[in-house]
Amino acid sequence: MTDRPSRQSFYGWRVVAATFVLAMFGWGFGFYGPPIFLHAVRQMHDWPLAVVSGAVTVHFLFGAAVVANLPRLYRRFGVPRVTKAGAMALAVGLIGWANAEAPWQLFAATLFSGAGWVAMGAAAVNAIISPWFVRARPAALASAYNGASIGGVVFSPLLVLAITEFGFPTAASVFGAVMVVVICVLADRVFSSSPESMGQSPDGDAADTPARSVTMPDARPLAGRQLWGDRRFLTLAAGMALGLFAQAGLLAHLFSLLVPALGAQNAGLAMGLATASAIGGRTLVGWLMPVGADRRLVACASYGVQIAGSATLIAAAGTSVPLLLLGVVLFGAGIGNATSLPPLIAQVEFVKDDVARVVALVVAIGQATYAFAPVTFGLVQTASKGSADAMDGSAPMLFITAAAIQALAVAAFLFGRVRVADEPGLPAVRRCRCGGR
């Protein structure tokens, strides 16, 4: 191999396409599905809302515990087996949600669905893509992670339609079976391959091309508990957790806040606009961000755009349609980057052998945190509605809360920021007070 292979001949892009499909199913059923399942379960059973909502929280919390151990599972069983097991567990969980006849059965089902979807979630996508890409990883991850957003666009309405037409048990069985078949085929035919087994090099480089690293020169191995005392890791985890908490909390209530001014149908279209903005924002960052960019600053800028979106939604006062739509676009533009940028920051700030563990842990911490976001923002909304100046659809305190939490996320990213020495393809060095780094 003397010439750099084309995008079509480099197998890594086929892996990206397969991982896109994996993310579609993972987020489509594991992230966007639970709110729909909650509604369906409530229609079938006269169980308290607190009980069913608690099941959604357990789904995400148990998943967080599993994703923290995902690198260990990969080392022991391999990516293909873990991925197939995840799809099967998620399918069992879906069927369990649909057929639960008692609350304890529902909570048992959440253990399967929570454990299964994280094997098809953010940490899994990063683990599958990473061996194939180094310099081009931002573009590759952005493309794969866009499957998560498309999963919500495709499967949410399909789930609602299928549950309405055929019932929850039948819909869950059919979707679960399709998912297992598709993911098992991808795991055996695509995810079982590696650059070495295909005779290729990361990024599609020629075999004799010297390997180029994007890792900071001062990165050092952090074994065991050392990671938990590292400022870069702690600020990365805090920044991701805070950002996702603000997003999950606001998005859980955004539809109902848009209805008074837009109507239910147009509010649904506006939520779709937020998803489209998320895809656009993630794609632009992934494909246009220079290799040597300060990725923490990029994350801060993305949150800055979302803060501007919250401010615009406040200015809309629940009545101005143009401002409401502009606010949705601005806030939506950063949704995807909140998931895709932390793994890219980890890529440059930690040694190669630590990246998978770092990504799994920050994703786990973020998921465990945002599991409580909807109820927290609901309490904020309830409290604010008690004031005389609160109007339906305005919810200024909700948007202020989201902006304030995202400002804390920006502060966390900045606090852990380090620039690296002037090298080809790397940003210029500027030491900051980062735990003696």
Beta strands, then each sheet from edge to edge (+ up, - down):
end
